Amino acid sequence: MPELPEVEAVRRGLERHLVGRVVTGVEVLEPRALRRQEGGVEAFIRGLAGRRLEAAVRRGKFLWLPLDDGRALSAHLGMSGQLLVRGTAPATSARGQEPGPVGDAPAADAVVADPSVPRVDLTATRAPSLVRDLSVRPRHLRVRLHLTSREADPHPQAGAALDLVDQRMLGGLRLSEMVATSDGASGGEGSPQPFLPQDAAHIARDLLDPAVDHDGVLARMRSSRRGVKALLMDQELVSGVGNIYADEGLWAARVHAASPGRSLGPRVGRRLLEATAEVMRRALKVGGTSFDALYVDAEGAAGFFARELEAYGRAGQECRRCGATMQRQVIGARSHTFCPRCQRRWGTSS
């Protein structure tokens, strides 16, 4: 599932390409993509007609587009969801690369099959790819929003579009009412307004949010018997962290996933939160981590952080810090890759 850096890369693209545009039409090719929408497909289409997109906002992995009527278009990308813009002016991506045509990039399966490429790298070596032809109907297209054009668009008369493409159908879109934040601070990255969608009200602030209460997060972690990796991935405690960045943060902080939260001292706990935040900042600089042509930004460009992963997906390889063989085990139905030598199991006898 895309995590904070991947979703933030999408948010930045949506902000660049879509803010200020008006919805001129809605195509729903798969009603299941709107299964969380109260009133169903008709209510979704009716509610979006003529609405202007005011911003692109993110909290953790949760993404929304505030509308000019006070509501929001909420998006959950699930395991394989993508939000792709079409018919908009090409722009330098957030990581400083000029987007190239689709034909310039090697096929994802060719990269995966190449024995010289580490298994975890996958599409990290692919060039950015864009699809700007509105006539294109990508496989797994579920919903398309037609939008007003700008003078800089390549074909202003055709308008622009925002596509929801989702292979596994675990994500979706919905119109949501907005509610005030409990602390009066901004709802999330991308808007100063102290509001967020009602269906995201239970989502905690993330570690890159200026308004996050680090001391409060640490206190809750240290009062829990649960394993520290499960705590890092609890979206109601601190949002945005999934399996990738939990493994990376734990490796950087030299902490094992099974360590109970209450076993961590204040110094180690702070080190863990800071290390996890820092690894997400580094990932964001290169667009996040892309696998199997998934987790691309709004322009279809893959992230390159897979090349820098220290733990996730590296079982059987040497630890880049101490040289020990990285190991993998399952903890709470989730895999955990770790160094048996330099990641300490706090609060255990081993």
N, C-alpha and C positions, 0 to 999 in steps of 0.2 A: 504494500500500500504506500502511495506517495506520502512523504513526511514533510515537515515544515519547509526545508529548503526547496523541495520540488514544487510544493504548492505556492510558495512565495515567488518562484520563477514564473509560474503561470499568472499569478496576480499582477506582477509587474508588466507582463505582456498585455494583459487585458486593460490595465490602466493606460498604457501607451496607445493602444489601438481603438478602444471602445468608449471611453468616457466622453459624454456629450452627445453620443449618437442616440437616435430614436428608433424604437422597434417598429418596423413597417409590416411585418408578417411573421407568422410562426408555423413551422411544419413539424408535426409530431409523427415520426415514422414508427416509433415503438412506445405505446402507452405505458409500458412497465417502467420506463424512465421517469414517469411522473406519478409513480404509485404512492408517494407520500403527499401528493397534492390534494388538499381538501377541495372537493368539488370536481376533481378529475381533470381530464384534458380540456374540456370546454372552459372551465374556470381559469385554467392556466393561460390559454390563448386569449381569452377575454381580458384577463388582468394585465397582460403584457402589451396589448394593442395601444400604440401611441405613446408608450412610456419612454422617458429619457433615462439613460444610464448615468448616474451621478458620480459614481466612484467604483473602485474595486478594492475590497477590504478582506483581510485575512486575520483569523485568530487560530493559532496552532495549525491544524490541517483543514480547518473549516474556512470556506471561501464564500463571499457574497457580493452582489452588485446592488447597492442602494438605488432605488427608483425615485422618480420625482413626485410620486404620490405618497411617500413615507413608508412604503413597504420595501422588501428586498427580494431579489432573485438569488436564492441560496443554491449552492452547488456542492455536492459530495462526490468525490472522484472514485470512491471505493477502491477496488484492486486494480482496475484497468481503465478508469475513466479519463478522458482527455477533453479539454476545452480548446478548440482550435479556431483562430480567426482566419477569415478568407476575404479576398478582395480589398485588403487594406494596403496602405503604402508600405513598402519594405523599409525596415528600420534596423539600425545596428542593435544587436541584442544586448541584454544587460551585462553580458560578459565580454563585450567588445568585439564580437565577430560579425562580419557582414553575412547575412543569410545567403545561402546558395540554393540552386534549384534541386529538386528531388533527385534528378538523374545523377548528380554529382556524388551522392552518398552510396556506399556499398550496401548490399542487402544485409539485414540484421542477421539472417541465418548464416551468411558467409563469414561474418565476424565471429559468431559463436562457434562455428566449425573449425576455425583456424587454430591449430594446436599451439601456435606460437603466442597466442593471446591468452593470458590468464583467464580461467573460467569465470571469475567474478567480474571481469572487465566488460564483456558483452558489447553493448552498443556504445560504450564510452569513446570509441575511436571514430564513430560516425560523424560526418560533417553535419552542420545544421541543415534541416530540410524544411521547405515550405510548400504548401499547396494553396494557390491563390485563385484557381479557376472555380467559379461558382457553379459550373456545370458538373464538377466532379462530385460523385456520390461515394465517399469512402466506405469501405466495408465497416460494418458495425456503427454506421451513422444512426443516431437515435432521435435527436432533436436538432433543428436548425432555426436560428433566429435571423431574420432578414433585417438589416439596419440601414439607416441613411448613410450617404456617402460624404466624403470630404474631397476638396479640390485636388489634394495630393494623391488620392487613390488612383491606381492604374486604370480603372474603368469606372469613373464616377457614375455613369448612367446606369450601371448594373447594381450599384449598391454594395454593401459589405455584408458579411454574415459571421455568426458565431455558431460553431458546431459542437454538440456533445457527441463524442464517439466513445463507445464503451462496449468492449468485447464480452465481459463477464456479467454485465448488467447488475452490478452490486452498488453502483452509484446512482445519481439521479439529480433532478432539478425540482424546485418547488418555490412558490411564492410564499413569503412568510411575513407576518407582522413584526415590527421592530419594538423592542423593549429597552428601557434604560439600563445601563450597566449598574451593578450593585455598588461600585466604588466611585462612580461619577467620572471616571477617566475614559479615554477613547475606547471605542469598542474593539478596535484592532488596527493593525498596520494598514495604512492607506486612507484613513479618515480621522479627523480630530473629533468627530461627533461621538458623544457618549451613549451610543445605541448599538445594539446588535440584534440579529434575528432571534425571534422567540425560541426557535428550535436549537439555537446555539447557546442559550442562556446558562446551561449547565457546564459549558466548556470552560476550563480554567485558562488563565493567561499563560502564554508560553515564555520560555526562557529568554527570548529576544525582545520581549515586550517591555518598554521602559517603565510601565506601571506594575510589573510583576513584583509580588512581595516575596523576595528570596528568603527572608528570615521565616516567613509564614510557611512556605513550601518545605524548608528544611525542618522546621519544628514538627510538621505533620509526618514527614518521612521518618524522623527519629522517634516518633511515638508508635510506629507500626511494627508488627511482627512479620509483615510480608517481606519477600525478597526485594532487594533494591531495584532490580531490573523491572519487576512488575510495577513498582511504585513510579519509576521514571516514565512508564508507558501508560499510566493511569491518567486519562485525559481530563478527569475532574480534579486532579491534583496539580498537574502541570501539563499543558497540551503541546502537541507538535512532535513528540518523540515516539518513534516506532522501533522496530527491531534493528534497523541499520544503525541509527544514531545512538540507541541505547548501548549496543555492543561497542561502538566506537568511543563513547564517553566513558564507559566502564574500563576499557583498555587504557585510555589516556589517564584515568584517575587511579589505575592499578587496583581496582575493586572487582571482586567476583559477583556475578549476578545473584547468587544464592544468599549473599550476606543479608541478614535481616536489617531493615531500616533502623531499628532501635539499637543495633550494634555499632552504628557509625558515630564517631565523635564529631563535634562541630567542624573541626578543621577538615576532616576527610569528607564530610557531607558537602561542605562548601566547595571543596576541590572537585567533587563529582559534578555538581551543578555547573560550575564554571567551565569544566572540561567539556561537558556535553554542549553547552552553549557555544563554546569556541569552535568545536568541530562542525556545528551547524553553520556558523558564520563562514568558515572556510569552504564548506560545501556550496553555500549560496553563491560565493564568488564565481564558481564555475558551473552554475546552473543546476546543482544537485547531483543525484546519482541515478543514472538511467540503466534499465535492464530490458532486454528483449524488445527494444523500440517503444517501451512504455516510459512513463514519467517524463514526457517532453514538455517544453513550455508552450505558450499559446501560439507560437510561430512554428511549432513542430521540431524545435531544436533539442537535441539530447544534451544532458548534463555530463560533465567529465569527472566527477569526483570519485568514480569507481577506481580510477588509477591511484588514488591516495588512501584507499581504505586500509586500515591497520589491523582490523579484526574481522569484521563481517565478511563471511564467505571465504576466509583464508585458512580453514581447518586443514591440517596436514602440511602447511607451509611454515617457514621459520618466522618466529616473532621478530619483528623489525627492531625491537629494543634489546632483547637478551639472547636471541638465537634459539630458544626452545621451540619445540614443535607445537604449533597452535592446535587446540583440541575443540571438539564440538560436543555439547550435550543438550538434552532437552530438559527444560525447566518450566513447569507450568504450561505444558503443551506448546511452548515456543523454543526454538533452537537458540543456543547461546554459544558463540565462538569466543574463545578466551585463551590467554597464555597461562599454563599451569604453574609457571615459575614466578611471574611477576604480578599476577592478579591475586591479591590476598582474599581469602574467605573470612571476612570479619565475623566474629561472633560464633565461630565453629571451632571444634578441636583439631580440625585438619588444616 
